[in-house]
Amino acid sequence: MTPKLSPVPPELQGKIVVPGDQRYRLLRSTYTTVAGPAAVLLPGSTAEVAAALRFARERGLPLSVRSGGHGLSGRSSNDGGVVIDLSSMNRVQVIDRAARLVRVEAGARWAQVAQALSPYGLAISSGDHGNVGAGGLATGGGIGWLVRHYGLTIDRIRAAEVVLADGTAVRADAEHEPDLLWAVRGAGAGAGIVVAFEIEAIELRDIGYAQIAVQVDRDGRALRRWADHLASAPRELSTAVTLLPHSRSLVASITAVVAGGGEQRLRAAVEPLLRIGATLDQQAQIAPYSALVSMAHLHANVGQQPSMTTNGLLTAMTDEDAAAIVAVASGPRRALVQLRSVGGAVNDVPADATAYAHRRHGTLVVASVFPPGRGAALDVAWRPLAGRVDGAYVGFESRPDKDAFERIYPGATGDRVRHLWHRYDPDGVFGALWQLP
């Protein structure tokens, strides 16, 4: 049965997209999930976000909120409900250059943020692709290209503008609604609709950038050496590794980013990576930070990459951990495995300072399976690591259930998240997808 969507409130005239509208095909889905919502709402202001929220609640329809980017989990769309799409709210403003304070609306994508900040010589550590939405990343954590130098994106959020479940618009900062600010920084998706952030940027124009391909032995010793180097490397170095099949073995495709330009700095940080295993290829350059998250990355998300993903963290990688990672990447249910270096500035922050509690780890391990593999295939592929990793990161988890919640928000952190979600959203409007008791 088609839900009744009329009457349309005046604030949303022309901003409701339904099946049959030529815009619907480009707005219905996420990057990983083809969906069929009854309506996609496109508010352009805080008042219109509140009106969109009332529209969905008055009709009793399932609700998803989307900042406009990839939405890897698929939670930012649904079937038969309402999607509030914030992509029209994408303004980026330097509000205090001396304090490096930047206001970023939640619908901006990180390519737009980087482009806007580049003339000022500023940067915010963002997602690893220009099409990633600011709102989703900045309410979940933010493990980006500058993570060991900058910390998580949430670590630099100084204030947030939030529409609560009852339609009230509030500002959360250190003096006003500090509990809400705590929740926004890591668990924001269940607290309200964040429409804008005030984020402290850093002085940064150019970065050193290297792409290295290294052969990985079956025991994973190259991965252990990679982790060992990152544990003691200068914080300016952050890396991401993708494990790819190569003949009967694996290749580690390593992207290394050094915060700050200069060939000597890049060479000193990267050269140890050339010794972790047999190097098959290498290239390096100095480039503006905006080149990493290019405007060329921007595209519509139409379910073009179906997948299921899970993840976990390692404090320090052991030989057994490295061998298990290789087993996940090369086993019969072969998964695409990615490793992200964390540590550095991430671990300077107390575990209870934000809703992201994982402040003692050095490596994030992410695994994805693709059609026809679903949840069962992902569980089988992940089994060698399931008992070895600790915690999880919300941005790379496809199944928002009770088990995922407890891994992402462990112990006292989870207790506080539940309490604050209930306090700010007593009807569970935003947290319903988590299937919590």
Sequence and secondary structure as in RCSB ss.txt:
>XXXX:A:sequence
MTPKLSPVPPELQGKIVVPGDQRYRLLRSTYTTVAGPAAVLLPGSTAEVAAALRFARERGLPLSVRSGGHGLSGR
SSNDGGVVIDLSSMNRVQVIDRAARLVRVEAGARWAQVAQALSPYGLAISSGDHGNVGAGGLATGGGIGWLVRHY
GLTIDRIRAAEVVLADGTAVRADAEHEPDLLWAVRGAGAGAGIVVAFEIEAIELRDIGYAQIAVQVDRDGRALRR
WADHLASAPRELSTAVTLLPHSRSLVASITAVVAGGGEQRLRAAVEPLLRIGATLDQQAQIAPYSALVSMAHLHA
NVGQQPSMTTNGLLTAMTDEDAAAIVAVASGPRRALVQLRSVGGAVNDVPADATAYAHRRHGTLVVASVFPPGRG
AALDVAWRPLAGRVDGAYVGFESRPDKDAFERIYPGATGDRVRHLWHRYDPDGVFGALWQLP
>XXXX:A:secstr
      S  GGGTT EE TTSTTHHHHS  SS     SEEE   SHHHHHHHHHHHHHTT  EEEE SS  TTST
T  SSSEEEE TT   EEEEETTTTEEEEETT BHHHHHHHHGGGTEE    SSTTSBHHHHHHH    TTHHHH
  GGGGEEEEEEE TTS EEEEESSSSHHHHHHHHHHGGGT EEEEEEEE EE  EEEEEEEEEEE TT HHHHH
HHHHHHHS TTEEEEEEEEEETTEEEEEEEEEEEB  HHHHHHHHGGGGGSS EEEEEEEEEEGGGTT GGG   
 SS S  EEEEEEESS  HHHHHHHHHHHHSTT  EEEEEE  GGGGGS TTSSS    S SEEEEEEE TT  H
HHHHHHHHHHHTT B   GGG S  SHHHHHHHS HHHHHHHHHHHHHH TT TTTGGG   
